[in-house]
């Protein structure tokens, strides 16, 4: 694929478009179609490789970023496709005195009664009818991908749980149900109830 180089900042008042739905950019070898590499030696402040901000001023809705991977070919064994893969790596010589997160999701604002169904994280499925998923399919999958002994110590860490979501004492009762989870390929169940006494 041919490259075009610019020696200074490039500004567009109407955005940039790379390919269209009817005429996409096509490649026949694995490569980064759109890439940006940078480094920073700033000692203070936040450096961002990409910053996007979209303000909704009317009744319409949407996303600031919509990432969509579509598979239409039979992938080979061992291949992995992700809608998005986000990583933070602390390498030799680096250290963190504050916090480091692979993904940080924040829900906020100044509206006192925003209404609607609000969530910091929503997990959806979007399969058509008559689809049978594998027995290990799940909304959340946790794996230790590293080859060394460093391991995350906790599955969940609630730093300062809102009072409305934490019951500090009590016995779960009422109508009991179970949440199914997989641990090392084996089904396990967490018991939950409709009351706390």
Phi and psi in degrees as a GROMACS rama.xvg file:
@    title "Ramachandran Plot"
@    xaxis  label "Phi"
@    yaxis  label "Psi"
@TYPE xy
-69.0417  148.95  UNK-2
-114.978  142.309  UNK-3
-114.207  128.131  UNK-4
-107.889  139.347  UNK-5
-117.801  140.773  UNK-6
-94.9977  -6.31637  UNK-7
-145.166  -177.214  UNK-8
-59.1716  143.615  UNK-9
-116.806  128.102  UNK-10
-120.532  136.332  UNK-11
-133.128  131.42  UNK-12
-85.7719  -6.25535  UNK-13
-123.057  14.4992  UNK-14
81.3606  -178.141  UNK-15
-125.626  142.368  UNK-16
-125.505  128.386  UNK-17
-116.491  101.857  UNK-18
73.8795  167.778  UNK-19
-134.757  173.708  UNK-20
-62.099  -36.4488  UNK-21
-88.5201  -18.4531  UNK-22
-140.116  73.2693  UNK-23
-76.488  161.155  UNK-24
-66.9479  131.811  UNK-25
-119.357  138.34  UNK-26
-133.202  155.223  UNK-27
-116.316  -1.67026  UNK-28
-129.593  150.979  UNK-29
-63.8559  128.018  UNK-30
-166.405  167.506  UNK-31
-86.0761  112.122  UNK-32
-70.3605  -40.0886  UNK-33
-130.71  117.89  UNK-34
-138.179  151.35  UNK-35
-145.369  128.452  UNK-36
-122.71  136.94  UNK-37
-154.922  165.152  UNK-38
-141.006  155.721  UNK-39
-134.247  142.613  UNK-40
-115.185  18.2456  UNK-41
-61.8801  138.503  UNK-42
-96.6559  -13.5438  UNK-43
-141.311  165.633  UNK-44
80.3661  175.546  UNK-45
-105.426  127.233  UNK-46
-103.776  132.648  UNK-47
-126.547  129.789  UNK-48
-71.3277  -33.8705  UNK-49
-140.562  131.472  UNK-50
-131.963  124.61  UNK-51
-133.012  133.824  UNK-52
-138.992  126.027  UNK-53
-125.268  124.687  UNK-54
-106.408  125.994  UNK-55
-92.839  113.046  UNK-56
-105.399  0.509717  UNK-57
-137.694  -152.643  UNK-58
-87.7272  -1.23167  UNK-59
-77.9845  163.258  UNK-60
-133.685  179.69  UNK-61
161.212  -151.924  UNK-62
-135.907  151.256  UNK-63
-74.4172  -32.8231  UNK-64
-142.106  130.908  UNK-65
-125.87  115.794  UNK-66
-113.921  128.567  UNK-67
-142.38  111.263  UNK-68
-101.449  131.798  UNK-69
-120.779  129.757  UNK-70
-107.485  119.533  UNK-71
-121.989  1.58363  UNK-72
-120.646  158.841  UNK-73
-77.518  112.963  UNK-74
-79.6385  150.98  UNK-75
-74.2865  164.568  UNK-76
-61.0536  138.467  UNK-77
83.9692  -4.20039  UNK-78
-78.4104  149.71  UNK-79
-131.18  131.372  UNK-80
-120.047  133.449  UNK-81
-125.129  145.64  UNK-82
-66.0643  -37.1233  UNK-83
-156.406  141.726  UNK-84
-127.145  112.258  UNK-85
-118.712  127.296  UNK-86
-132.528  148.006  UNK-87
-123.944  127.054  UNK-88
-122.341  126.183  UNK-89
-102.812  104.982  UNK-90
-97.6787  176.613  UNK-91
-52.8811  128.793  UNK-92
94.9304  -15.6695  UNK-93
-97.2149  151.734  UNK-94
-150.614  155.743  UNK-95
-119.31  123.595  UNK-96
-103.5  -14.8418  UNK-97
-106.301  -105.544  UNK-98
-138.373  151.109  UNK-99
-135.386  131.753  UNK-100
-132.609  138.908  UNK-101
-70.8419  -39.1472  UNK-102
-137.597  132.24  UNK-103
-123.923  122.166  UNK-104
-118.13  127.473  UNK-105
-125.687  132.474  UNK-106
-116.366  124.228  UNK-107
-161.694  -163.598  UNK-108
144.807  -176.619  UNK-109
-114.746  -3.17676  UNK-110
-68.2827  127.801  UNK-111
-76.3293  -28.0843  UNK-112
-136.276  76.2896  UNK-113
-69.122  -24.9758  UNK-114
70.2743  -173.194  UNK-115
77.0131  -179.214  UNK-116
-100.63  109.606  UNK-117
-104.065  142.837  UNK-118
-154.489  143.727  UNK-119
-74.051  -32.8828  UNK-120
-139.928  128.127  UNK-121
-123.233  130.238  UNK-122
-112.142  122.735  UNK-123
-118.432  154.788  UNK-124
-117.124  153.33  UNK-125
-145.817  63.0151  UNK-126
-100.079  150.705  UNK-127
-78.016  176.285  UNK-128
-69.7501  160.704  UNK-129
61.6448  31.1186  UNK-130
-104.36  128.158  UNK-131
-107.197  116.848  UNK-132
-90.7368  156.035  UNK-133
-64.2461  157.491  UNK-134
-65.0965  -20.6927  UNK-135
-97.0345  6.51184  UNK-136
-65.703  144.744  UNK-137
-156.938  159.495  UNK-138
-73.0868  -33.8401  UNK-139
-132.449  131.823  UNK-140
-123.561  130.174  UNK-141
-115.232  128.531  UNK-142
-141.862  152.809  UNK-143
-99.7456  97.8324  UNK-144
-84.2315  -13.4495  UNK-145
-72.4077  152.562  UNK-146
-94.1177  -5.62991  UNK-147
-103.283  -165.745  UNK-148
-94.5039  -6.57681  UNK-149
-66.2548  124.565  UNK-150
-135.544  144.812  UNK-151
-66.3137  135.879  UNK-152
-84.5779  -22.8193  UNK-153
-133.452  144.312  UNK-154
-73.8371  -36.7721  UNK-155
-144.575  135.322  UNK-156
-128.579  109.385  UNK-157
-98.3671  101.391  UNK-158
-64.9652  -49.6779  UNK-159
-143.791  85.7109  UNK-160
-66.271  131.405  UNK-161
-58.0798  139.65  UNK-162
-56.6401  -31.429  UNK-163
-71.9245  -15.9741  UNK-164
-109.627  -5.5294  UNK-165
-119.328  126.499  UNK-166
-107.194  108.876  UNK-167
-73.1665  -33.4657  UNK-168
-137.792  160.209  UNK-169
133.216  167.897  UNK-170
-115.938  128.897  UNK-171
-72.4245  131.827  UNK-172
-145.065  -151.769  UNK-173
74.0776  -151.578  UNK-174
-75.9699  114.989  UNK-175
-87.0563  138.375  UNK-176
-134.769  176.256  UNK-177
-134.36  142.555  UNK-178
-99.9176  123.664  UNK-179
-86.1393  130.166  UNK-180
-131.385  158.79  UNK-181
-109.666  130.626  UNK-182
-124.893  115.731  UNK-183
52.4186  39.9257  UNK-184
81.341  3.27628  UNK-185
-114.972  134.625  UNK-186
-71.044  132.187  UNK-187
-130.306  164.954  UNK-188
-135.245  135.305  UNK-189
-103.652  122.693  UNK-190
-79.5916  133.462  UNK-191
-131.755  159.548  UNK-192
-137.727  175.073  UNK-193
-94.537  -8.79418  UNK-194
-138.341  160.495  UNK-195
-130.115  125.604  UNK-196
